[in-house]
């Protein structure tokens, strides 16, 4: 059985997930020790993480690994290594990877990013759920949340939450087609 793949990510109002150089410094505009924007509950609900190699390297540059012992699958074409026991480097088709035996026990996985992996997963039609946290900032350029060309997809709104500082969180499920 293929797990639910959930894209849980922050974006600018104009649809960028990072600056052109990969920087996400604009995210600090919503730092609030009292609000986690649903992150804790979401994190408890996932069994594993998917991410691209640039995202993995950026997260490692922050210091301590923030994802504990949850299995993390890093998509890469490069030969990377890590001391983390729960990080696995994979390559190839994202659909084949999440359809593999090693994913059979997972109910829900988090598609962390980045842009290229999101694009590949969209093209393969494996994203079932979108939880998008939209920040009230316009960057004007950078790495797109939905790189072109993205397939057409119809979504059903599950919830829309408004937070302080103009932050919105949109939660969608993919609508199943009738045909």
C-alpha positions in Angstrom: 0.0 0.0 0.0 1.3 3.4 -0.9 1.3 6.0 2.0 -0.3 9.4 1.9 2.2 11.9 0.7 1.7 15.3 2.3 3.4 18.4 1.1 3.6 20.6 4.2 5.6 23.7 3.4 5.8 27.5 3.8 5.5 29.7 0.8 5.6 33.4 0.0 2.4 35.0 -1.2 3.8 35.0 -4.8 4.6 31.2 -4.6 8.2 30.9 -3.7 9.7 28.5 -1.2 13.2 29.9 -1.2 15.3 32.7 -2.7 17.0 31.9 -6.0 20.2 31.0 -3.9 18.1 28.6 -1.7 18.0 31.0 1.3 14.9 30.9 3.5 15.7 33.9 5.7 12.3 35.4 5.0 10.8 32.6 7.1 12.1 34.2 10.3 9.5 37.0 9.8 7.0 34.7 11.5 9.1 33.4 14.3 6.9 33.3 17.3 7.7 31.1 20.3 4.0 30.8 21.2 2.8 29.6 17.8 4.0 26.5 15.9 1.4 26.8 13.1 0.3 23.2 13.6 3.8 21.8 13.1 3.9 19.6 16.3 0.6 17.8 15.5 1.6 17.4 11.9 5.0 16.0 12.8 3.4 13.5 15.2 1.2 12.3 12.3 4.0 11.3 9.9 6.0 8.2 9.7 8.8 9.3 7.4 10.2 12.2 5.4 11.1 12.8 1.7 13.5 15.6 0.7 15.9 16.6 -2.0 19.6 16.7 -1.4 19.9 20.5 -1.4 17.2 20.7 1.2 19.0 18.0 3.3 22.3 19.9 3.1 20.6 23.1 4.1 18.9 21.5 7.1 22.2 20.0 8.2 23.9 23.4 8.0 21.5 24.6 10.8 23.1 22.4 13.3 21.4 19.5 15.2 19.2 17.2 13.0 15.6 18.4 13.8 13.8 15.2 12.7 14.8 12.8 15.5 14.8 9.2 14.5 12.1 9.4 11.8 13.3 7.7 8.6 14.3 10.3 6.1 14.7 9.5 2.4 17.0 12.0 0.5 16.6 12.0 -3.2 20.0 12.6 -4.9 22.0 11.7 -8.0 25.2 12.5 -6.1 27.2 10.2 -3.8 26.4 11.6 -0.3 27.2 10.3 3.1 26.0 11.0 6.6 26.5 9.8 10.2 22.7 9.8 10.8 21.4 6.2 11.0 17.9 7.1 9.9 18.8 8.9 6.7 18.8 7.0 3.5 20.0 8.2 0.1 17.8 7.2 -2.8 17.6 8.0 -6.5 15.2 7.4 -9.3 11.5 7.7 -9.8 9.7 9.0 -6.6 6.7 6.8 -7.3 8.8 3.6 -7.5 10.6 4.6 -4.3 7.4 5.2 -2.2 5.9 2.0 -3.8 8.8 -0.1 -2.6 8.7 -2.5 0.3 10.6 -0.2 2.6 7.6 2.2 2.5 5.0 -0.6 3.2 4.7 0.2 6.9 4.3 3.9 6.5 0.8 5.5 6.6 1.8 9.1 5.9 5.0 10.7 4.7 6.1 14.3 4.6 7.4 15.7 1.3 9.6 18.4 2.8 11.0 19.9 -0.4 12.8 21.2 -2.4 11.5 22.5 -5.6 12.9 19.8 -8.0 11.6 16.9 -5.9 8.2 18.6 -5.5 8.0 19.0 -9.3 8.9 15.3 -9.8 6.3 14.2 -7.2 3.6 16.4 -8.8 4.3 15.0 -12.3 4.0 11.4 -10.9 0.7 12.3 -9.1 1.8 11.1 -5.7 1.0 14.1 -3.6 -2.3 13.5 -1.9 -2.4 16.4 0.6 -1.2 20.0 0.6 -0.7 22.0 3.8 0.6 25.3 2.7 1.5 28.1 5.1 1.5 31.3 3.2 3.5 34.2 4.5 2.6 37.8 3.7 5.8 38.5 1.7 6.4 38.9 -2.0 10.0 37.9 -3.1 9.5 38.6 -6.8 11.8 35.7 -7.8 13.2 32.5 -6.3 12.5 28.8 -6.3 8.8 28.1 -7.2 6.6 26.1 -5.0 5.0 24.5 -8.1 7.7 24.5 -10.8 6.4 24.7 -14.4 5.1 22.6 -16.0 2.9 21.2 -13.2 0.0 18.9 -14.0 -3.6 20.2 -13.5 -5.0 19.0 -10.2 -8.3 19.8 -8.5 -8.2 20.2 -4.7 -10.8 20.1 -2.0 -10.3 22.6 0.9 -10.2 20.9 4.3 -9.4 24.0 6.3 -8.1 27.5 6.2 -6.5 29.0 9.4 -5.5 32.6 9.9 -2.7 33.4 12.3 -1.3 36.6 13.6 1.0 38.6 11.3 -1.1 37.8 8.3 -0.1 34.2 8.0 -2.6 31.8 6.4 -2.5 28.0 6.4 -4.4 26.2 3.7 -5.1 22.5 3.9 -6.2 20.7 0.8 -6.8 17.1 -0.2 -6.5 16.0 -3.8 -10.0 15.5 -5.4 -10.3 12.1 -6.9 -11.4 12.2 -10.5 -14.7 10.6 -11.4 -13.3 9.0 -14.6 
